[in-house]
Amino acid sequence: MKPFTIHSILALGAACLTFACQTTIPARPLTRANAGLTFDNQGDYKIGRGDELMLKVHGDESLTSTMVVQENGQITIPLGGQITVAGTTIKEIKQKIESQLSSYMVKPRVMVSVGQKKSYKAYFAGEVLRVGPVQLEEKTTLLKGLALAGGLTPYASERIIIIRKDPTGKTERYFVLYQDLLKGNDSLDSFILERGDTVLAE
């Protein structure tokens, strides 16, 4: 067998680097990421499938109930029947229920609150210490999400990829460098994770 020379080793290293560059996931800058699937422009949470809702109707305790948003995005309320709630805020749900109940009650007053936000999850993969889904209870920035996933491993390249669906359902990919997240850039500091995001640390 022909022995390795310094030139062949360098050539092999260059080939490996070229292959690594070719296999880097193509993505756009994180600052161009779409948003709005989990929170509206006022910052109010949009209900998702699997979330828990608590309903209370003033003057009729029999209508008080706790329910889970079904896979079809609906809940069933006493007297009011099925109502589509996925993608709407608590304020909008309250108005929908009051409108439905107005056929049976005079000026119904309804209180709606969110229990467990089971739909608000992000998934972490690659060079993070804890791979898998992370349940998010409140508005969570990317940096905080990475902390919840245990942070990066010593083998991470520091390139972070966000895989996210746009409002039409198309999958988009965005990237940011971990060091840039730590620098305190306003647009990056305020980057909020959406439900269903996959965060991949390369």
ABEGO torsion letter per residue (X at the ends): XBBBBAAAAAAAAAAAAAAAAAABBBBBBAAABBBGAABBAAGBBBBBBGBBBBBBBBGBAAABBBBBBBAAGBBBBBGAEBBBABGBBAAAAAAAAAAAAAAABBGBBBBBBBBBBAABBBBBBEBBABBEBBBBABBBBAAAAAAAAGEBBAABAGBBBBBBBBAAGBBBBBBBBAAAAAAGBAAAAABBBBBGBBBBBX
